[in-house]
Each structure stands twice: as structure tokens, then as C-alpha cells.
Amino acid sequence: TDTALGEKVRAYLRNGRVVADQLCVLVLKHFVATHTYESNGWILLDFPCTVRQARLMEIHGVWPHKVFVLDTKDDIVKARNAQTASGDALLEMKLEACRYHLPLIIEYYRRLHDNVHVISGEFNRWRMFTDTEK
């Protein structure tokens, strides 16, 4: 139920821990199953981050119909990040993780579902939106 899953997530967060992958996927599965996303769809940002998470999603019957990868150079990401409150060290950690995991996730979804769409993230958001509709 919503409450039981929420309490489990809350326990992780209260203790300053990262929510376990299995629990994240169960929350996602519950959320998608209890809302009408067949017609409207749904978007995940930065999840799955690893092939393990993608496999867990698959095991639980949740996978994206399309995977969009914004192909953007690090310097552009850093310039855009300068407008946010997150620090440089955190951004560097995310970029490093992305460099390692993203090719593996792309290969995973290409091999299983052939649903990966690479879009240049160097353009403005309207151009990127237009590219997603192709």
C-alpha cells in the first residue's frame, strides 16, 4: 500500500540512508500501476542509474517505452549547473557515475527493447522537445 511503502522509504531517509534499489522499484511499480499512464506516459529522470536497477524494473514489469539520452558535453552541463544550488563536487560525482553507467544502460535497453533515442542536449529545451517527437 501507499502507506506501507511510504513508511519504508521514510525510514531510510530519516536515517540519512539511500533508499534501496528494490524499494525504489516497488514504489515506482505501485505508482505506475495506480495511475493512468497508458495514455499520458511517465518520465523518470536519472533512474535507472545502473543496469541492476534496470533489471529490477524489468523483473517487476516496469520498463520505459522510450529511453531518451541527452548527449551533452560536460562543460555545457557544468555551465547549466552553475545556475542551480548543487555544488561542483556533487556534479563531478554524478558526471563520473554517468560516464561509467550510461553506456551500459544504453546497451541494456537497446539490446532488450531497441527503445533508446539519443538527443543532442546542446540545444535549447524547445529544440530538444521537438527532437523527442521524431
Summary of the structure (lengths in Angstrom):
residues: 134
radius of gyration: 16.4
end to end distance: 37.8
largest distance: 44.0
contacts: 299
relative contact order: 0.12
helix: 57%
strand: 7%
